[in-house]
Amino acid sequence: MGCDMHAHVEIKVDGKWLHYSNPIIDRDYDLFCFIAGVRPRDNENVVPISKDRGLPCDISEVTKLCHGYEGGHNEGWLSNEELAKVEKWMFDRMDKNSFNMHYYAPFGYITGNKVGGVSKSSTGSPEEFQEARLVFWFDN
């Protein structure tokens, strides 16, 4: 049985988290392990960024509804800075293994297509947003 990641991008506007998008993250157990310790395979030495963190207490209503409908396990979230770490890990991995970058497009979109996290000047991003995060969970 496979495991998939359900992801929701939230942005903070005027101090409140709002649902922004619902990117599709391809099944990649190395990525899942790096983010949340899910499906570790040969990655025993990997220290997950967001293991057992749970959902944020101030989750947006849309993301909360999706989670209630879809359910899941290993819930967590990544801050803007942590998304930049994931993006760097993906670029390093791509260089070593000649991966096609379109495979990781959702993370590039989330982080404004640059290493270093979400930029307020990212095309299509509301000018007023203060922060961004990725809220996620997994299913089997």
N, C-alpha and C positions, 0 to 999 in steps of 0.2 A: 504494500500500500504506500502511495506517495504522500509527500507532505508539501503543502503550498503556503505561501506567505500572503496575507491580506494586509494591504498597506493603505494608509490615508495620510495625506499631507494636510497639516493644519497650519494656519498663520495667525499671529496675534495682531489684532487691530483694536486700538483704544483699550488695551488691557484685557481683551477677551479673545479666547481661541475660537477660530472659525474654520469650518471644513473648506479646503481649497481644491483638492483633487484626490483621485483614487487610482494611482498608477498600478499597472500590472507588472509584477516582479516575477521574472522567469524562475523556474525551479532550479536552484543552485545550492546544494547542500553545504558547500564550502562557504558560501556567502551567509547562509542561515546560521552556520556555526560561528562565523566571525561576529555576526550581529548579536545573536542571542543564545549561542550554545546548543542550537537545535541540530540534530543529526550529525554528530561530530566526525564520523568515519575515521580518517587517518589524521585528524587534526587535534590530537590530544594536547598539544602544546599551545593551542590557540586560547587566548584569554578573551572571552566574549565581551563586547562593549556594553551590552544591556541585558545581562542574564538575570532572570527573576525580578525584573524591575516593576512589572505590572503596568496597568494603564494609568495615565496621569489622572489626578483627582479632578482636574479642570478640563477634561476632555470635551470636545464640541458635541452638540446634540446629534448631529448627523453621524459622526463616527461612533457615538454611543449606540445609536439605533442600529447601525450596521453590525457592530459587535454583538448586540443582543440577538440579531437575526442569524448571523453566521456562526457565532460562538467560536471557540478555539482554545488554544493553550499557548503557553510561553508568551503572554502579552508583554509588550514593552513599548518604548519610544526612544527616538534618537533626537538629540538637540542639533541645532545648526552646526555646531563645532564637531559633533560626533558624525554627522553626515559627511563632513569634509574628510574625516578619517576613513570612512567607508569608501568614499570616492578615490582617495589616494591609494588605498589597498587594491581597489579594482584596477586602477591604472597600472600599478606595479605588477599585478597579476597578468594583465593583458600583455604587457611588454614581455614578460617571461614566457608566456604560453601562446602568443599570437592570437588572442581572442578578438573577435569582432566587436567593436565598441557599441554597435546597435543593441547588443545583448544587455548592456547596462544603461541604456538610454533613460529609463525612469529616474535613476539616481542623478545623472547629469542634468536632467530637467529640474529636479528638486533643488539641486545645488547651484542653479543658475549657469550651468555649463562652464564652470570654472572650479579649480581647486581652491578651497578656502571657504566653502559654504554658500548659503543663499545671499545673493546680492540684492539690495533694494532697487538696483537699476536693471534687474533681470527683465527681459522682454516678457510682457504679459502679466507681470506681478503688480498688484495694487501698490501704489506709491506709499500708502499709509501703513503698510504692514511693518511691524516692529521685530518679529521673530518668526521662525518657521521650525517645524518639527515633523518627524515621520512617526506616526502611531501605527503599531502593527500587532498581529497575532498569527498563529499558524493553525492549520487543520491537518488531519490525516485522512 
